[in-house]
Amino acid sequence: MSKLVIRVIEIIGNCLVYKFGDKIIIDVGYKLNVKETDTICMHSLSSLVPYCVALSKGTSSNSLGLSKKEVKNSTFYV
């Protein structure tokens, strides 16, 4: 398993936690890397958890229905 980088690319409405470009880093599919993570919202984390292991193992975000384009690396854009 590799490092999973989840990056904010769009915010619709208002968000008190995230701004464009913020990232969440997940190591080996389940360890939140707090040193490299910019910020974390518990609401978003609960939505992302079901996908973290699959994405960390190399499953594309496109095949999971999470993006419109194929992402070759371990970056998940939200």
HELIX and SHEET records of a PDB file:
HELIX    1   1 MET A   42  SER A   56  1                                  15    
SHEET    1   A 4 LYS A  31  LEU A  32  0                                        
SHEET    2   A 4 LYS A  23  ASP A  27 -1                                        
SHEET    3   A 4 LEU A   4  ARG A   7 -1                                        
SHEET    4   A 4 THR A  75  TYR A  77  1                                        
END                                                                             
